[in-house]
Amino acid sequence: MYTILRELADSWFMLIMFLMFIGIVIFAFRPGTKKAYDHLRNLPLRDDDVLVEDNSGEK
């Protein structure tokens, strides 16, 4: 039983992991996601503009 499970893990699991990797890459680089990724890219810095304006107004 162990050898059968080991052979399945060696062959099929590698194929499944490769297909998952290809799927994730296709999902990440699919057309039409540039706008969503631009929004997510700027999200951590979104509040910095407010802080800079507040600090520059106090000087």
VMD Tcl script that draws the C-alpha trace (Angstrom):
set ca {
  {0.00 0.00 0.00}
  {2.83 2.41 0.85}
  {4.57 1.92 -2.48}
  {1.37 2.58 -4.43}
  {0.73 5.81 -2.50}
  {4.37 6.81 -2.90}
  {4.23 6.35 -6.67}
  {1.03 8.42 -6.87}
  {2.59 11.16 -4.79}
  {5.73 11.20 -6.94}
  {3.98 11.38 -10.28}
  {0.49 12.85 -9.93}
  {1.22 15.34 -7.16}
  {3.98 16.93 -9.20}
  {1.63 17.23 -12.18}
  {-1.10 18.77 -10.00}
  {1.34 21.28 -8.47}
  {2.63 22.25 -11.93}
  {-0.92 22.78 -13.23}
  {-1.75 24.88 -10.16}
  {1.35 27.02 -10.78}
  {0.40 27.57 -14.42}
  {-3.15 28.46 -13.35}
  {-1.94 31.02 -10.82}
  {0.40 32.62 -13.37}
  {-2.40 32.84 -15.94}
  {-4.75 34.28 -13.31}
  {-2.21 36.93 -12.26}
  {-1.38 38.03 -15.80}
  {-4.84 37.82 -17.36}
  {-5.98 40.78 -19.45}
  {-7.95 43.49 -17.71}
  {-6.33 43.32 -14.26}
  {-4.01 46.31 -14.66}
  {-6.52 48.70 -13.08}
  {-7.10 46.45 -10.08}
  {-3.38 45.87 -9.56}
  {-2.65 49.62 -9.84}
  {-5.19 50.26 -7.11}
  {-3.69 47.57 -4.87}
  {-0.15 48.78 -5.56}
  {-0.96 52.30 -4.34}
  {-3.05 51.21 -1.36}
  {-0.26 51.35 1.29}
  {0.70 54.88 0.24}
  {-2.83 56.21 -0.11}
  {-2.90 57.95 3.29}
  {0.59 59.46 2.95}
  {-0.74 62.31 0.78}
  {-3.12 63.37 3.54}
  {-0.36 63.33 6.15}
  {2.00 65.36 3.94}
  {-0.66 68.00 3.33}
  {-1.49 68.21 7.04}
  {2.17 68.52 8.06}
  {3.02 71.09 5.38}
  {0.07 73.25 6.40}
  {1.24 73.43 10.02}
  {4.73 74.83 9.22}
}
mol new
graphics top color blue
foreach p $ca { graphics top sphere $p radius 0.5 }
foreach p [lrange $ca 0 end-1] q [lrange $ca 1 end] { graphics top cylinder $p $q radius 0.2 }
display resetview
